[in-house]
Amino acid sequence: METRLPVSALQAGLFISELDRPWLDTPFLLEGFLLETPEQLSQLQEYCKFVMVNLDRSVGGKERWAFLSDQKFNSEPLVPHLQYQTIEIKEQITLLKELRQRFALWSQGKNSKADTAYVEPKIIIYADSTPIKREIPHAQAVHRLASDVIEAAMEAISKDLQPRVEAINDVVSEMVDSIIRNPSALLWLSQLKATDNYAYGHALDTAVYMLAFGRHLGYPQEDLHKLGFAGLMLDIGKMKLPENLLKHSGSYSPGEFSMMKTHVWHSLDILNQIKEVPLDVYDMVARHHERIDGSGYPAGLKGESIGLFSCMAGIVDCYTALTSDRNHAETKNNHSALQLLYKWSDKYFHHALVEQFAQCIGIFPVGTLVELSSGDIGIVAGQNRSRRLKPKVLLILGPDKQPHARPNLLDLMINPAMNAGQEICIRREWPQGSFNIDPKEYFLG
């Protein structure tokens, strides 16, 4: 959605899509950019009288800025200072600047040659274009198809056959499209643990979280595809390990763990048989068990030599494993898993990336059953990017723990209801299945 604005009405967080003169007649290097700094505003005021603003690509999406399209603007004095509509917008701009700096710091680790010139990556601000309720049916179909595709791929590999790479690429493309429209839908389905098979479920969950993480960091569609493809293939080599090892209960012995670690080499052998696998995908599969202190495997790499994508893969793989049902380890809830990631940050994982992953999924991820300070019980149905402790919650039970006549959606950031004079907040997380609540009834019915 685009609207025409005078430069006097511009605020930080708006995406400038067109000018009232050719781009080549201005100092702007990009044809389309996010308004972030006073310098940008000053240049716009110097060269333009009106600009076109894309509300969908602005921070917070068109819902945040809809009021601008309804206003009529006259010629007004220029605004000498960059204005922020809300503190959330200002914090989001700050976050994006920090992300660019972190990308720069990690660029050498992502490149294979240390002397490769750094090129600042294109960062895209994605806005949800589809409400979660409308995206769920599409996401459910894609999730089901992805589960079938990864199951077929693993069965083929177990029989020493090559997987159908075209089918994997096709389903990853559909997953990317769904994540771009609204990541909450596929994240919700991953939270439900729709498949009972750990290998298939872990691969699918990893791909979904990799895509959501990449979207959060503003990667373009081409990179999102690599992240999703790698997520499905990270542990594909485990299909070459003995079944009794995969179903082992309790802790591994040193010998068993040494054998388990060989799955990385099996995965790389499988990828070597597939034509045109991007180097980034190969690196993620090879390095997602490496840790920044050098304690990982198989090569004992340290710090930036691991690479940004591979560090992302390591965090996601660890999180999805912790929150899954495994024979050899206790299942953690979302909050406990994030606490462990924070505990291990700066030792095993890059702290800035752990922080951004937590920002991506939220302290209470989509699908989490929560109790509010009002006593209501609900399901987290969506995140607010600038306020992760204030998500959107679908209220199911009232303070008396009796069902509401009709479930309703409460956005804790935009419309924080009051309880005893205090804004309502999340009090605690409840295990899935508590109060006999089945999330599938509310979004998959």
ZISULGI-V734531 format. One record per backbone hydrogen bond with DSSP energy under -1.0 kcal/mol. NH is the residue of the N-H (numbers start at 0). CO is the residue of the C=O. If there is no record, write none. Layout:
nh:NH co:CO
nh:NH co:CO
//
This chain:
nh:2 co:52
nh:4 co:50
nh:6 co:48
nh:8 co:5
nh:9 co:6
nh:11 co:82
nh:12 co:34
nh:13 co:10
nh:15 co:32
nh:16 co:51
nh:17 co:51
nh:24 co:21
nh:25 co:22
nh:31 co:29
nh:32 co:15
nh:34 co:13
nh:40 co:36
nh:41 co:37
nh:42 co:38
nh:43 co:39
nh:44 co:40
nh:45 co:41
nh:46 co:42
nh:47 co:43
nh:50 co:4
nh:51 co:17
nh:52 co:2
nh:53 co:14
nh:54 co:0
nh:58 co:12
nh:60 co:57
nh:64 co:60
nh:67 co:64
nh:89 co:85
nh:90 co:86
nh:91 co:87
nh:92 co:88
nh:93 co:89
nh:94 co:90
nh:95 co:91
nh:96 co:92
nh:97 co:93
nh:98 co:94
nh:99 co:95
nh:100 co:96
nh:101 co:97
nh:102 co:98
nh:103 co:99
nh:104 co:100
nh:105 co:101
nh:109 co:105
nh:110 co:106
nh:115 co:112
nh:123 co:217
nh:128 co:180
nh:129 co:180
nh:134 co:130
nh:135 co:131
nh:138 co:134
nh:139 co:135
nh:140 co:136
nh:141 co:137
nh:142 co:138
nh:143 co:139
nh:144 co:140
nh:145 co:141
nh:146 co:142
nh:147 co:143
nh:148 co:144
nh:149 co:145
nh:150 co:146
nh:151 co:147
nh:152 co:148
nh:153 co:149
nh:154 co:150
nh:155 co:151
nh:156 co:152
nh:157 co:153
nh:159 co:156
nh:160 co:155
nh:164 co:162
nh:167 co:163
nh:168 co:164
nh:169 co:165
nh:170 co:166
nh:171 co:167
nh:172 co:168
nh:173 co:169
nh:174 co:170
nh:175 co:171
nh:176 co:172
nh:177 co:173
nh:178 co:174
nh:179 co:175
nh:180 co:176
nh:181 co:177
nh:184 co:181
nh:186 co:182
nh:187 co:183
nh:188 co:184
nh:189 co:185
nh:190 co:186
nh:191 co:187
nh:192 co:189
nh:200 co:196
nh:201 co:197
nh:202 co:198
nh:203 co:199
nh:204 co:200
nh:205 co:201
nh:206 co:202
nh:207 co:203
nh:208 co:204
nh:209 co:205
nh:210 co:206
nh:211 co:207
nh:212 co:208
nh:213 co:209
nh:214 co:210
nh:215 co:211
nh:216 co:212
nh:217 co:214
nh:218 co:213
nh:223 co:219
nh:224 co:220
nh:225 co:221
nh:226 co:222
nh:227 co:223
nh:228 co:224
nh:229 co:225
nh:230 co:226
nh:231 co:227
nh:232 co:228
nh:233 co:229
nh:235 co:232
nh:237 co:234
nh:238 co:235
nh:239 co:236
nh:240 co:237
nh:245 co:241
nh:246 co:242
nh:247 co:244
nh:249 co:326
nh:256 co:252
nh:257 co:253
nh:258 co:254
nh:259 co:255
nh:260 co:256
nh:261 co:258
nh:262 co:259
nh:263 co:260
nh:265 co:261
nh:266 co:262
nh:267 co:263
nh:268 co:264
nh:269 co:265
nh:270 co:266
nh:271 co:267
nh:273 co:270
nh:281 co:277
nh:282 co:278
nh:283 co:279
nh:284 co:280
nh:285 co:281
nh:286 co:282
nh:287 co:283
nh:289 co:286
nh:291 co:347
nh:293 co:290
nh:296 co:288
nh:302 co:291
nh:304 co:301
nh:305 co:302
nh:310 co:306
nh:311 co:307
nh:312 co:308
nh:313 co:309
nh:314 co:310
nh:315 co:311
nh:316 co:312
nh:317 co:313
nh:318 co:314
nh:319 co:315
nh:320 co:316
nh:321 co:317
nh:322 co:318
nh:323 co:320
nh:331 co:321
nh:336 co:332
nh:337 co:333
nh:338 co:334
nh:339 co:335
nh:340 co:336
nh:341 co:337
nh:342 co:338
nh:343 co:339
nh:345 co:348
nh:346 co:343
nh:347 co:343
nh:348 co:343
nh:353 co:349
nh:354 co:350
nh:355 co:351
nh:356 co:352
nh:357 co:353
nh:358 co:354
nh:359 co:355
nh:360 co:356
nh:361 co:357
nh:366 co:379
nh:367 co:364
nh:369 co:377
nh:370 co:427
nh:371 co:375
nh:372 co:424
nh:374 co:371
nh:376 co:396
nh:377 co:369
nh:378 co:393
nh:379 co:367
nh:380 co:391
nh:381 co:391
nh:386 co:383
nh:389 co:386
nh:391 co:381
nh:392 co:409
nh:393 co:378
nh:394 co:407
nh:395 co:376
nh:396 co:376
nh:397 co:401
nh:400 co:397
nh:403 co:395
nh:409 co:392
nh:411 co:390
nh:414 co:410
nh:418 co:421
nh:421 co:418
nh:423 co:416
nh:426 co:370
nh:427 co:370
nh:429 co:368
nh:433 co:430
nh:435 co:432
nh:436 co:433
nh:440 co:437
nh:441 co:438
nh:442 co:438
nh:443 co:439
//
